[in-house]
Amino acid sequence: MSLEVFKTNMLMYMQNQSAIKSHDAFAKKLTMEYDMAIRRGYQTINKVMVQKPNTELMENMIKIAGIIAQTKKSGLHDIINQYGKGIEMYWLGATLYQFPVPIIPAIGAFQNIMTTSANVTNPGKFPDMKQQYPTTNSKSFIDMLTLGIQIHLLSIEGTYNTISMYPGFPIVPPAPGIVKWTGYTIPS
């Protein structure tokens, strides 16, 4: 599964304007579809999935973006960039599962035994998608948003705190370690 499911679901929702009752309803739908897409993916190298994202903050930022966009009567707007801020907030303080154990050993170690925590330390930067003219073409809008999402996922960073084995084992007992990571993947 990929972001195609996200695009399809959002496109069907957006093309049925009568189903969109409010900014709150749209924010809830966008946040839910994004969360489901992310849960189909994993941290790029170690294939660890997100455990606890910040969906509440994302949803609130999407609501605010919708209200701001509605005040714009004509000309260019930057709604996709505003949604991007909400997407960044999804990752703020997020955690990943503790399994599988990172395949790249902690600094100085030769093997990780277990993960004690996996945290997002940098929610990444949503790319500047420039300003757009208002459109009724939901497909081009969702395509642009999805492109921004794909680029953004490359910039997310975090750390795994591990218990690892170091040279000198078994005389040197396993000890804490840190493995830094970058990037999150939603497979095609």
C-alpha positions as CSV (number, residue, x, y, z in Angstrom):
1,M,0.0,0.0,0.0
2,S,1.2,3.5,-0.7
3,L,0.2,7.1,-0.7
4,E,-2.1,6.1,-3.5
5,V,-4.7,5.0,-0.9
6,F,-4.3,8.3,0.8
7,K,-4.8,10.2,-2.5
8,T,-7.8,8.1,-3.6
9,N,-9.6,8.4,-0.2
10,M,-9.0,12.2,0.0
11,L,-10.0,12.7,-3.6
12,M,-13.3,10.9,-3.2
13,Y,-13.9,12.9,0.0
14,M,-13.1,16.2,-1.6
15,Q,-15.1,15.6,-4.8
16,N,-18.2,15.0,-2.6
17,Q,-18.5,18.6,-1.3
18,S,-21.7,17.8,0.5
19,A,-19.8,15.4,2.7
20,I,-17.5,18.2,4.0
21,K,-19.6,19.8,6.8
22,S,-16.9,22.0,8.3
23,H,-13.2,22.8,8.7
24,D,-13.3,20.5,11.6
25,A,-14.6,17.6,9.6
26,F,-12.0,18.2,6.8
27,A,-9.2,18.4,9.4
28,K,-10.3,15.2,11.0
29,K,-10.5,13.4,7.7
30,L,-7.1,14.7,6.4
31,T,-5.4,13.8,9.7
32,M,-7.0,10.3,9.8
33,E,-6.0,9.5,6.2
34,Y,-2.5,10.8,6.7
35,D,-2.1,8.8,9.9
36,M,-3.3,5.6,8.2
37,A,-0.8,6.2,5.4
38,I,2.0,6.7,7.8
39,R,1.1,3.6,9.7
40,R,1.5,1.6,6.4
41,G,5.1,2.8,6.4
42,Y,8.2,2.6,8.5
43,Q,11.5,4.3,9.4
44,T,13.5,3.9,6.3
45,I,16.6,1.9,7.3
46,N,15.3,-0.1,10.3
47,K,11.7,-0.7,9.2
48,V,10.3,0.5,12.6
49,M,6.7,1.9,12.5
50,V,5.4,5.0,14.2
51,Q,3.7,4.2,17.5
52,K,2.4,7.4,19.0
53,P,2.2,10.5,16.7
54,N,0.7,13.8,17.6
55,T,-2.5,13.6,15.6
56,E,-4.3,16.1,17.9
57,L,-1.9,18.9,17.1
58,M,-1.9,18.1,13.4
59,E,-5.7,18.2,13.3
60,N,-5.8,21.6,15.1
61,M,-3.2,23.0,12.7
62,I,-5.2,21.8,9.7
63,K,-8.3,23.5,11.1
64,I,-6.5,26.8,11.5
65,A,-5.1,26.5,7.9
66,G,-8.7,26.0,6.6
67,I,-9.9,29.1,8.5
68,I,-7.0,31.2,7.2
69,A,-7.6,30.0,3.6
70,Q,-11.3,30.9,3.9
71,T,-10.5,34.5,4.7
72,K,-8.5,34.8,1.4
73,K,-11.1,36.1,-1.1
74,S,-8.9,36.1,-4.3
75,G,-5.4,35.7,-5.6
76,L,-2.7,33.4,-4.5
77,H,-2.8,31.4,-1.2
78,D,-0.5,29.0,0.5
79,I,-2.9,26.4,1.9
80,I,-0.6,23.5,1.1
81,N,2.2,25.1,3.0
82,Q,-0.2,25.7,5.9
83,Y,-1.2,22.0,5.8
84,G,2.5,21.2,5.7
85,K,2.8,22.9,9.1
86,G,0.1,20.5,10.4
87,I,2.0,17.5,8.9
88,E,5.1,18.6,10.7
89,M,3.2,18.8,14.0
90,Y,2.1,15.1,13.5
91,W,5.8,14.2,14.1
92,L,6.5,16.6,16.9
93,G,7.2,14.4,20.0
94,A,6.2,11.3,18.1
95,T,7.6,7.9,19.1
96,L,8.3,4.7,17.2
97,Y,7.9,1.1,18.3
98,Q,10.9,-0.5,20.0
99,F,11.0,-3.4,17.6
100,P,12.6,-4.4,15.4
101,V,16.0,-3.5,16.9
102,P,18.1,-1.1,14.7
103,I,20.4,-3.0,12.3
104,I,23.1,-0.4,12.5
105,P,24.9,-0.7,15.8
106,A,25.1,2.1,18.3
107,I,28.2,4.2,18.1
108,G,31.2,2.0,19.2
109,A,29.1,-1.1,19.5
110,F,29.1,-4.2,17.3
111,Q,25.5,-5.2,17.9
112,N,22.3,-3.8,19.4
113,I,20.4,-6.2,21.7
114,M,17.2,-4.2,22.3
115,T,15.7,-0.8,21.9
116,T,14.6,1.0,25.1
117,S,13.0,4.0,23.2
118,A,12.7,5.4,19.8
119,N,11.9,9.1,19.5
120,V,11.5,11.7,16.7
121,T,13.9,14.4,17.5
122,N,13.3,16.6,14.5
123,P,9.8,16.7,12.9
124,G,11.3,17.5,9.5
125,K,10.7,20.4,7.2
126,F,7.7,20.4,4.8
127,P,9.0,21.8,1.5
128,D,7.9,25.2,0.3
129,M,5.2,24.4,-2.3
130,K,4.9,28.1,-3.2
131,Q,1.5,29.8,-3.4
132,Q,-1.3,28.6,-5.6
133,Y,-4.4,30.0,-7.1
134,P,-7.6,28.6,-5.7
135,T,-8.8,25.6,-7.6
136,T,-11.7,23.3,-7.9
137,N,-9.5,20.6,-9.3
138,S,-9.2,18.3,-6.3
139,K,-6.8,16.0,-8.1
140,S,-4.1,18.6,-8.8
141,F,-4.4,19.8,-5.2
142,I,-4.0,16.3,-3.7
143,D,-1.1,15.5,-6.1
144,M,0.7,18.6,-4.9
145,L,0.0,17.8,-1.2
146,T,1.2,14.2,-1.7
147,L,4.4,15.4,-3.4
148,G,5.1,17.7,-0.4
149,I,4.4,14.7,2.0
150,Q,6.9,12.5,0.1
151,I,9.6,15.1,0.2
152,H,8.9,15.9,3.9
153,L,9.2,12.2,5.0
154,L,12.9,12.3,3.9
155,S,13.7,15.0,6.5
156,I,12.3,13.5,9.7
157,E,15.0,12.5,12.2
158,G,15.2,10.7,15.5
159,T,17.2,8.4,17.8
160,Y,16.9,4.9,19.0
161,N,18.1,4.4,22.6
162,T,19.5,0.9,22.7
163,I,21.2,-1.7,24.9
164,S,24.2,-2.8,22.8
165,M,27.2,-5.1,23.0
166,Y,30.6,-3.4,22.7
167,P,34.1,-4.8,22.0
168,G,35.4,-6.8,25.0
169,F,32.1,-8.7,25.4
170,P,31.6,-10.8,27.6
171,I,34.0,-9.1,29.9
172,V,32.4,-5.8,29.0
173,P,28.7,-6.1,29.8
174,P,26.0,-4.7,27.4
175,A,25.5,-1.0,27.9
176,P,23.3,1.8,26.6
177,G,23.8,3.2,23.1
178,I,22.3,5.7,20.7
179,V,21.5,5.2,17.0
180,K,20.5,8.2,15.0
181,W,18.1,7.8,12.1
182,T,16.7,9.9,9.2
183,G,13.8,9.3,6.9
184,Y,10.4,7.5,6.9
185,T,9.1,5.5,4.0
186,I,5.7,4.6,2.8
187,P,6.3,1.7,0.3
188,S,4.7,1.7,-3.1
